[in-house]
């Protein structure tokens, strides 16, 4: 059996459908992979990933691209996750809508009004920076400290809403992980528009997932470092719970790094389901990665640093596994098959495949 591509498949237990992913260091290729590991469709877009794409209900692709511009060396890690452009493309890759923002990074979602909500950064003042705790002492001196701003634009690209993390985070509670650089306070990696005029976010540097009430700007729900450790890709489930890829690079009071997938009840902040490997360190991605609940109750997991995408049952059995076979040099010249996150679709979710 090949070491990449499809490496495991239990047809009786795997949820049937397709997985969409973009090699994170690729040139702009996206692949829609069937259960048998075959590529059912591909796209070639004009920008490298910044950092992924997903399908809209109309079958078009919404995609964040990476633009090399005058912000490239803004701070040490910026070029790894910066974006700069988001677009909607049709099934054949024709660009139908495009919006540029040099401050965009990590994530963007299409809105029902035809615009987008996405992540940006802003430079903090020295006074605010001096009040932020944690991180490697003095590491902000060269670049200054940056913090996240969530931006929403309409179909014409006009800003219609903004939310600044620095105006709502708590200096005593929202502390940077001890060995992360102080060039960023929050380091957002996910933004999700929710029903009820709410927005969910994930801030890696302070191990926090939260929900914002858009009209007031208040954080109305928050899960922090007592549970999480450098997490990614929170999503709201149909049962009201939140599914999270909890990376576990520097977990509080736990010496051994290991990742896990957790489902949290936001009413109590209790973990009601989780997946870990046995032993736990066999499953570990220190950065990027994601998890999505599937229609049959399985969970699609992206172990991003190693390009591994797999389905796990509620009981913890791996019933489908695919390793990204495409390796490219990243922005620092390291050859890798990383995948920021992947998404799952049933055949009936894809207009081009409907009978």
PyMOL commands that set and color helices and strands:
alter all, ss='L'
color gray80, all
select helices_A, chain A and resi 78-81+126-131+165-167+280-282+304-306+347-349+351-353
alter helices_A, ss='H'
color red, helices_A
select strands_A, chain A and resi 5-9+18-21+29-33+39-44+48-55+61-66+84-89+95-100+105-110+116-123+146-153+159-164+188-194+198-203+208-213+219-223+232-236+242-246+260-265+270-275+290-293+299-303+308-312+318-323+328-329+335-336+343-345
alter strands_A, ss='S'
color yellow, strands_A
deselect
rebuild
show_as cartoon
